[in-house]
Amino acid sequence: MTAPGDNTSRPTAERSDSVATQQPVTTPLESYGILETADDDSLDCIVRMASRLTGCPMALIGLMEWGRQWCKAKFGLDASETSRGHAFCTQAIADPARPLVVNDAALDSRFNADPLVMRAPGIRFYAGVSLMSPEGQALGTLCVMDNQPKEICSDKLDALKGLAQVIMVHFEARRTIRSGQLIAMEQERQDLRFRQVVEAAPNAIVMVNPRGRIEMVNAQAERMFGYARAEMLGNAVEMLVPERFRRRHTGLRGSFSSGPRLRPMGEGRDLYGLRADGSEFPFAIGLNPIATEAGTMVLSTIIDISERKRLEDRFRQAVEASPNAMVMTDAEARIEMVNTQAELMFGYTREEILGQPIEMLVPERFREHHPELRAVFVADPSPRPMGAGRDLFALRKDGSEFPVEIGLNPMQTGDGTKILAAIVDISDRKQKEDRIVSALHEKEILLREIHHRVKNNLQIVHSLLELQSARIPDPVARDMLRVSQARVHSMALIHQTLYSSNDFATVDFGQFLDSLVPVLIASYGVDTNRISVRIDVDLVQLPIDAAVPCGLVVNELITNAFKHAFGYRDHGEITVALTWLTANEVLLSVSDDGIGIPDHINISGTDTLGLQLVGLLAEQLGGIVTIQRSDPTRFALKFSVKR
């Protein structure tokens, strides 16, 4: 019985017009593990059976990959693969639900130009059934071919479909076996990788099964405990625990097994291990539960902390030996360690203070803001004094307060940042400081009184000279007394400036000149509309031993300018300047734009008292005097001053 025409060929409209325009079908061939494998007798038998059942001389199982069709099994053909673009099978899997039947390829526009039709093997007839995976993906085809046109009956087509199903059963069995093999291989790889990681770990690792028996150890564990691997495997883990802890360890192990989670072992306790030679050593252990088919294993990471313990002991000894009170707090500001000095300073025993908040040592009135200040320090931890610029107080057990100085030192540890505070009771220093402040205050009062009395005595001398000059009819003698009055008044102004100042060691010379010049102007009756005095002074503080001679020099030079600089001129200017030349050297100058000093006058050989005083005072200051005769006339004194 011949299959109807609508079953033995498909209308072109149901598939793409060109094979080249079709999108290649992605197939999960990799999961079957059949690509590029050796011949399979079972599949070879199936293609021979397909050839006999359909009466076609050629049959093959074609598997589709990107860009090619690969022949897994074939009969009557030599080719092992073909280009996918020219494959009949490409058209067959385009509609995998129905077989593809081509009665005469030479008359079919889709295939008449195909090289397999035009040349050997000269295919004229083709019938192909898609090989479908359970996921609905087309892997390839089972097809039969003939180099003569023909038709195929529905029974033979159904037989071809049945053989395709047998092929897929074979493929699925292969995939199942391969999947199991891949899983086993992957498990082996993971086990190997796990063992390699464990072996390469820098710490000792011991894995214990649910019965408490050692399942695995690494080389570090052998070195740490002194046992060979074979001596530990299969034995109870308690062989690594000191005798005095073994009974309790069994119960603790059972407690962990009832609620396994990643955590350190024995938090807050000192843990010890036992070596093969019987010696003990402190260690830290991290426990990690691992679910396996044999139950929950416990992977223990063990670190020998003997060196850390030695360092901690040294640190504690150093803290204990410190002459200052030492208090260490944890990240929650609870007291974790104190030394004997802290016990003596605050009046608490160590047991009373450990574990308590640090605020117990802070007076009540400061406690509210103390956590904020502590948070500021924690945000930017660095060694520094606490509360710089502020008075700090601490609280004893008996409720009494005392002044302290505190140095803060952050310490980074595995448990977070800890703060070590060094505390010094400065009660004795404060008392001494108070006594010094009191003595300084008394000294200030005494110095102020001395300057006041010296100024008053000089004022009395000034007044006596003024009374005396009023009784002397000789104008020359009276003028000499007036000059002496100015000198005395200049010295009195120095003491007046010191008396009015908070600094009794130095004189603000600008302030002194502001007071001196008006007095001299008034004393000599100078018309300020005709002669002006300009003061140009840097901020210069002169010690009293320099201020007095310097004031007298200015007095002499201004007086000299008033008397001789301008003659009968109707105007003029005197400039007094004091400037810093270097960090420790100043220049004092008095200049005027008057008539100048005539060339015939020998300044160095003058017998006038004023200029002689200037020279003597300059020597007293250790300075150098330079004189410019005119344009402008200028007396300059350069001397050193300690700032």
C-alpha positions in Angstrom: 0.0 0.0 0.0 1.4 3.3 -1.1 1.4 6.3 1.2 -0.8 9.2 0.0 1.0 12.1 -1.6 0.3 14.6 1.2 2.1 12.2 3.6 5.0 11.4 1.4 6.0 15.0 0.7 5.6 18.4 2.4 4.4 21.6 0.7 7.3 24.1 0.4 5.2 26.7 2.2 5.4 24.7 5.4 9.3 25.3 5.7 11.8 27.9 4.7 12.3 28.5 0.9 16.0 28.2 1.3 18.0 25.9 3.6 20.6 28.5 3.9 18.2 30.9 5.6 17.2 28.5 8.4 18.4 29.1 11.9 20.5 26.0 13.0 18.8 24.0 15.7 20.7 23.8 19.0 20.9 20.2 20.2 22.1 18.9 23.5 24.4 16.3 21.9 27.2 17.1 24.4 25.1 15.6 27.2 24.9 12.2 25.3 28.6 12.0 24.8 28.2 10.4 21.3 30.0 13.0 19.1 33.3 11.8 17.6 33.0 8.4 19.3 33.9 5.0 17.9 31.4 2.9 15.9 28.6 1.4 17.8 27.5 -2.1 16.8 24.0 -1.6 18.0 23.5 1.5 15.9 25.1 -0.2 12.9 22.6 -3.0 13.2 19.7 -0.6 13.3 20.7 1.2 10.1 21.1 -2.2 8.3 17.6 -3.2 9.6 16.2 0.1 8.3 17.7 -0.5 4.9 16.2 -4.0 4.7 12.7 -2.9 6.0 12.4 -0.1 3.5 14.2 -1.8 0.6 16.6 1.2 0.2 20.3 0.5 -0.4 21.4 3.4 1.8 20.6 4.3 5.4 22.2 6.4 8.1 21.9 8.0 11.5 22.8 11.7 11.0 23.5 14.0 14.0 23.3 17.7 13.5 25.9 20.1 14.8 26.5 23.8 14.0 27.6 23.8 10.4 27.7 20.0 9.7 25.8 16.7 9.7 27.8 13.9 11.2 27.1 10.2 10.4 27.0 8.2 13.6 26.1 5.0 11.8 25.7 4.4 8.0 25.0 1.6 5.5 25.7 1.8 1.8 27.5 5.2 2.1 31.1 6.2 2.3 30.8 9.8 3.6 31.2 10.3 7.3 29.9 13.9 7.4 28.3 16.5 5.1 27.8 20.2 5.1 24.7 21.1 7.0 23.6 23.6 4.4 23.3 20.7 1.8 21.8 18.1 4.1 18.4 16.5 3.5 18.3 16.1 7.3 18.3 19.8 7.8 15.0 20.0 6.1 13.8 16.9 8.0 14.3 18.4 11.5 12.8 21.7 10.4 9.4 20.1 11.2 10.4 17.3 13.5 6.9 16.1 14.2 6.5 14.7 10.7 8.7 12.5 8.6 10.2 14.0 5.4 9.6 12.0 2.2 11.1 13.0 -1.1 9.9 10.7 -3.9 12.2 12.2 -6.6 14.8 14.7 -5.6 15.6 15.5 -9.2 12.1 16.9 -9.6 12.0 18.8 -6.3 13.3 22.4 -6.5 14.6 22.2 -2.9 17.1 19.4 -3.7 17.6 19.1 -7.5 20.8 21.3 -7.3 22.2 19.5 -4.2 25.6 17.9 -4.9 24.4 14.7 -3.4 21.7 14.6 -6.0 23.7 15.8 -9.0 26.8 13.7 -8.3 27.5 10.4 -6.4 25.7 8.9 -4.7 23.0 10.4 -6.9 20.2 10.4 -4.4 16.7 10.4 -5.9 14.6 9.1 -3.1 14.8 10.2 0.6 12.8 9.3 3.7 13.8 10.7 7.1 12.5 10.6 10.7 13.7 13.1 13.4 15.4 11.8 16.5 13.8 13.8 19.3 15.1 14.2 22.8 12.7 14.0 25.8 13.2 17.8 26.1 11.7 18.2 22.6 15.0 19.0 20.8 15.8 17.5 17.4 19.2 15.8 17.6 19.3 14.5 14.0 17.6 11.9 11.8 17.3 8.2 10.9 16.9 8.2 7.1 16.9 5.8 4.1 17.9 6.8 0.5 17.8 5.3 -3.0 19.4 6.4 -6.3 16.1 5.5 -8.0 12.8 7.5 -7.6 10.2 5.6 -5.6 7.4 5.8 -3.0 7.2 4.4 0.5 4.2 2.9 2.1 2.9 4.0 5.5 3.9 0.6 7.2 7.5 1.0 6.2 7.4 4.7 7.4 6.0 3.5 10.7 8.8 0.9 11.0 11.3 3.7 10.4 9.6 5.7 13.2 9.9 2.7 15.5 13.6 2.3 14.8 14.0 6.0 15.5 12.5 5.4 19.0 14.8 2.5 19.6 17.8 4.7 18.7 16.5 7.4 21.2 16.1 4.7 23.9 19.8 3.7 23.2 20.8 7.4 23.4 19.0 8.0 26.6 20.5 5.0 28.3 23.9 6.2 27.2 23.1 9.7 28.6 22.0 8.3 31.9 25.2 6.3 32.2 27.3 9.3 31.1 25.5 11.6 33.6 26.2 9.2 36.4 29.8 8.9 35.3 30.1 12.7 35.1 28.6 13.1 38.5 31.0 10.5 39.9 33.9 12.2 38.2 32.8 15.6 39.4 32.4 14.2 42.9 35.9 12.7 42.6 37.3 16.0 41.4 35.6 17.9 44.2 36.8 15.4 46.8 40.3 15.7 45.3 40.2 19.5 45.2 38.8 19.5 48.8 41.6 17.3 50.0 44.2 19.4 48.1 42.8 22.5 49.7 42.9 20.9 53.1 46.4 19.6 52.6 47.7 23.0 51.4 46.1 24.9 54.3 48.6 26.7 56.5 46.7 25.6 59.6 46.1 22.2 61.1 42.8 20.7 59.9 41.1 17.7 61.4 37.7 16.3 60.2 35.6 14.2 62.6 32.7 12.0 61.7 29.3 11.9 63.6 30.8 9.1 65.8 33.6 11.4 66.9 36.2 9.5 64.9 38.9 11.2 62.9 38.2 11.0 59.2 40.9 13.2 57.7 43.9 15.2 58.8 46.5 17.3 56.9 50.2 17.5 57.1 50.0 20.6 59.4 48.0 18.5 61.9 50.7 15.8 61.8 53.3 18.4 62.6 51.2 20.1 65.3 50.3 17.0 67.2 53.3 14.8 66.5 51.3 11.9 65.2 51.6 10.2 61.8 48.4 10.3 59.8 47.8 6.6 60.1 48.0 6.9 63.9 45.1 9.4 64.0 42.7 8.2 61.3 39.9 6.2 62.7 40.6 7.1 66.4 38.5 9.1 68.7 39.2 12.9 68.5 39.6 12.9 72.3 43.1 11.5 71.7 44.1 15.1 70.9 42.5 16.5 74.1 44.3 16.6 77.5 43.1 13.9 79.9 41.5 16.5 82.3 39.1 17.8 79.5 38.1 14.5 77.8 35.0 13.6 79.8 33.5 17.0 79.3 34.6 17.2 75.6 32.4 14.3 74.7 29.4 16.2 75.9 30.4 19.4 74.3 30.8 17.6 71.0 27.4 16.1 71.3 26.0 19.6 72.1 27.5 21.0 68.9 26.2 18.1 66.8 22.6 18.9 67.9 22.9 22.4 66.5 25.8 22.6 64.1 26.8 26.0 62.8 30.0 27.7 61.7 31.6 29.2 64.9 34.7 29.3 67.0 34.9 26.5 69.7 35.0 27.3 73.4 34.3 31.0 73.2 35.7 32.7 76.3 37.6 29.7 77.4 41.2 28.7 77.2 41.6 25.6 75.0 44.5 23.2 75.0 45.6 20.3 72.7 47.7 17.2 73.6 50.7 16.2 71.5 52.0 12.7 71.0 54.8 13.3 73.5 52.3 14.3 76.2 52.9 18.0 76.1 50.0 20.5 76.1 49.7 23.7 74.1 47.1 26.4 73.8 45.1 26.6 70.6 42.1 28.3 68.9 39.6 26.2 66.9 37.1 27.1 64.3 34.3 24.5 63.8 32.6 24.1 60.4 29.8 21.5 59.9 29.8 19.7 56.5 26.8 17.7 55.4 27.7 14.4 53.7 25.9 11.1 52.8 27.5 9.6 55.9 26.1 12.4 58.1 27.3 15.7 59.4 31.1 15.9 59.5 32.9 18.6 61.6 35.8 20.3 60.0 38.1 21.8 62.6 40.7 24.4 61.8 43.2 24.5 64.6 45.8 27.2 65.3 48.6 26.9 67.8 48.5 30.2 69.8 51.5 29.5 72.0 53.4 32.5 70.7 50.3 34.7 70.9 49.8 33.6 74.5 53.4 34.4 75.3 53.0 37.9 73.8 49.7 38.3 75.7 51.5 37.3 78.9 54.3 39.8 78.2 51.8 42.5 77.5 49.9 41.7 80.7 53.2 41.8 82.7 54.1 45.1 81.1 50.7 46.5 82.0 50.9 45.2 85.5 54.4 46.6 86.0 53.4 50.1 84.7 53.7 52.9 87.3 50.4 54.3 86.0 46.9 53.0 86.3 46.1 51.0 83.1 42.5 50.2 82.0 41.6 48.4 78.8 38.1 48.4 77.3 36.5 46.3 74.6 34.5 47.5 71.6 31.4 47.8 73.8 33.3 50.0 76.3 33.4 47.3 79.0 36.4 47.0 81.2 38.5 44.0 80.1 41.7 44.5 82.0 43.2 46.6 84.8 46.4 46.5 86.7 47.2 46.9 90.4 47.8 50.6 90.1 44.2 51.0 88.8 42.9 49.0 91.8 44.8 51.3 94.1 43.8 54.5 92.3 40.0 53.8 92.1 39.6 51.7 95.3 38.0 48.8 93.5 39.2 45.2 93.5 39.8 43.6 90.1 36.8 41.4 90.4 34.5 44.4 91.1 35.7 46.3 88.0 36.1 43.7 85.2 33.2 43.5 82.8 31.7 46.8 84.0 31.1 49.8 81.7 33.9 52.4 81.8 31.4 55.0 82.8 31.6 53.7 86.4 34.9 55.5 86.7 33.5 58.8 85.3 31.9 61.4 87.6 28.1 61.5 87.3 28.1 65.0 85.8 30.2 63.9 82.8 28.6 60.5 82.1 25.9 61.7 79.7 28.4 63.0 77.1 31.1 60.4 77.7 29.7 57.8 75.1 29.6 60.5 72.4 33.3 61.5 73.1 34.2 57.8 73.1 32.4 57.3 69.7 34.4 60.2 68.2 37.7 58.6 69.3 36.6 55.1 67.9 35.7 56.7 64.6 39.3 58.0 64.2 41.5 56.0 66.6 45.0 57.1 67.1 47.4 57.3 70.1 46.7 60.7 71.7 45.9 62.4 75.1 42.3 62.4 76.0 40.4 65.7 76.4 43.3 67.9 75.3 42.8 71.4 76.8 40.1 70.2 79.2 40.3 69.4 82.9 39.5 65.7 83.4 38.2 64.1 86.5 37.8 60.5 87.6 35.6 58.9 90.3 36.8 56.6 93.1 34.7 53.9 94.7 34.1 56.1 97.8 32.5 58.7 95.6 35.4 61.2 95.7 36.7 62.8 92.5 40.3 63.6 91.5 42.0 65.2 88.5 43.6 62.9 85.9 45.5 62.9 82.7 44.7 60.1 80.3 46.5 58.8 77.3 44.5 56.7 74.8 46.0 54.0 72.7 43.8 52.0 70.2 44.8 48.3 69.8 43.6 46.3 66.8 42.8 42.7 67.8 40.9 39.7 66.4 38.0 40.7 68.7 37.8 44.3 67.3 39.4 47.5 68.5 40.3 47.7 72.1 41.3 50.9 73.9 44.2 51.0 76.4 44.0 54.0 78.7 47.0 55.1 80.8 45.7 57.1 83.7 47.8 59.5 85.9 46.4 61.0 89.1 47.6 64.6 88.9 46.2 65.8 92.3 49.7 66.6 93.6 50.6 68.4 90.4 47.4 70.4 90.5 48.1 71.5 94.0 51.6 72.6 93.0 50.3 74.4 89.9 47.8 76.2 92.1 50.6 77.3 94.5 52.7 78.5 91.5 49.8 80.4 90.1 49.2 82.0 93.5 52.9 82.9 93.8 52.9 84.3 90.2 49.9 86.4 91.1 51.6 87.7 94.2 54.7 88.5 92.1 52.6 90.4 89.6 51.1 92.5 92.3 54.5 93.2 93.8 56.0 94.1 90.3 53.0 96.3 89.6 53.5 98.1 93.0 57.2 98.5 92.3 56.6 100.1 88.9 53.9 102.2 90.4 56.2 103.5 93.1 59.2 104.0 90.8 56.9 106.0 88.5 55.6 108.0 91.4 59.1 108.8 92.7 60.2 109.9 89.2 57.1 112.1 89.0 58.2 113.7 92.3 61.6 114.3 90.9 60.0 115.8 87.8 57.8 118.0 89.9 60.8 119.2 92.1 62.7 120.1 88.9 59.7 122.0 87.6 59.4 123.9 90.9 63.1 124.6 90.9 63.1 125.9 87.3 60.3 128.3 88.2 62.7 130.0 90.7 65.7 130.3 88.3 65.8 133.6 86.4 68.7 132.4 84.1 67.1 131.1 80.9 70.1 128.8 80.1 69.9 127.1 83.5 66.1 126.9 83.2 66.4 125.2 79.8 68.8 122.7 81.3 66.4 121.9 84.0 63.6 121.5 81.5 65.7 119.0 79.5 66.3 117.0 82.7 62.6 117.1 83.4 61.9 115.5 80.0 64.5 112.8 80.7 63.0 112.0 84.0 59.5 112.0 82.5 60.6 109.6 79.8 61.8 107.1 82.4 58.6 107.6 84.3 56.5 106.8 81.2 58.4 103.5 80.8 57.3 102.4 84.3 53.8 103.8 83.7 53.5 101.6 80.6 54.7 98.6 82.5 52.3 99.4 85.4 49.3 99.5 82.9 50.3 96.4 81.1 49.7 92.7 81.9 53.3 92.0 80.9 55.9 93.3 83.4 58.9 92.0 81.5 58.5 93.9 78.2 57.3 97.3 77.0 55.1 97.9 74.0 57.4 100.6 72.5 54.8 101.9 70.1 52.4 102.6 73.0 55.3 104.3 74.9 56.0 106.6 72.0 52.3 107.5 71.6 52.5 108.7 75.3 56.0 110.4 75.1 55.6 112.5 72.0 52.6 114.6 73.2 54.4 115.3 76.5 57.5 116.6 74.7 55.4 118.7 72.3 53.7 120.3 75.3 56.9 120.7 77.3 58.6 122.6 74.5 55.6 124.5 73.4 55.8 123.2 69.8 53.3 124.5 67.4 51.9 121.3 65.8 50.5 123.3 62.9 54.1 124.2 62.0 56.0 121.0 63.1 54.4 117.5 63.0 55.7 114.3 64.5 55.0 111.0 62.7 55.5 107.6 64.4 56.1 104.5 62.3 56.7 101.6 64.6 56.5 97.8 64.1 55.0 95.7 66.9 58.1 95.6 69.1 58.2 94.5 72.7 61.4 95.7 74.4 62.6 94.2 77.7 62.9 96.9 80.4 66.7 96.9 80.3 66.4 98.0 76.6 63.3 100.1 76.9 64.7 102.6 79.4 67.9 103.5 77.4 65.9 103.4 74.1 63.3 105.8 75.5 66.0 108.2 76.6 67.6 108.1 73.2 64.3 109.0 71.5 63.8 111.7 74.1 67.2 113.3 73.4 66.9 113.0 69.6 63.3 114.5 69.4 64.3 117.3 71.9 67.3 118.0 69.7 65.2 118.2 66.6 62.7 120.5 68.3 65.5 122.9 69.3 67.8 122.9 66.2 66.3 121.2 63.2 64.0 123.8 61.7 65.5 127.2 62.7 63.1 129.9 61.4 61.3 127.6 58.9 57.6 127.8 59.1 57.0 124.0 58.7 58.7 120.6 59.1 58.2 116.9 60.0 60.0 114.6 62.5 59.7 110.9 61.9 60.3 108.3 64.6 60.6 104.7 63.3 61.3 101.4 65.0 61.4 98.3 62.7 62.6 94.7 62.7 65.7 94.2 60.5 66.0 90.4 61.3 64.4 88.0 63.8 66.6 89.4 66.6 67.7 92.9 65.4 65.8 96.2 65.4 66.5 99.7 63.9 65.5 102.8 65.8 65.7 106.1 63.8 64.7 109.7 64.3 64.8 111.8 61.2 63.6 115.3 60.1 63.4 117.3 56.9 64.9 120.4 58.5 68.0 122.5 57.7 70.4 119.6 58.4 73.7 119.5 60.3 76.4 121.9 58.9 79.6 120.3 57.7 81.8 122.4 60.1 80.2 120.7 63.2 82.1 117.7 64.5 79.4 115.4 65.7 81.7 112.8 67.3 83.6 115.5 69.2 80.6 117.5 70.4 80.5 118.5 74.0 76.6 118.7 74.2 75.2 116.5 76.9 72.3 115.2 74.8 74.5 113.7 72.0 77.0 112.4 74.6 74.0 110.6 76.3 73.0 109.1 73.0 76.5 107.6 72.5 76.6 106.2 76.0 73.1 104.7 75.8 74.0 103.1 72.4 77.0 101.5 74.1 74.7 100.3 76.9 72.4 98.7 74.3 75.4 97.2 72.4 74.2 99.0 69.3 75.7 101.0 66.5 74.8 104.7 65.7 74.8 106.1 62.2 74.2 109.7 61.3 73.0 111.3 58.1 73.5 115.1 58.0 70.7 116.1 55.6 68.0 115.2 53.1 66.8 114.0 55.6 68.8 114.5 58.8 68.8 111.1 60.4 70.0 109.4 63.6 69.8 105.6 63.4 70.6 103.1 66.2 70.8 99.4 65.3 70.8 96.9 68.3 69.9 93.3 69.1 66.8 92.3 71.1 65.9 88.8 72.3 62.3 88.1 71.4 
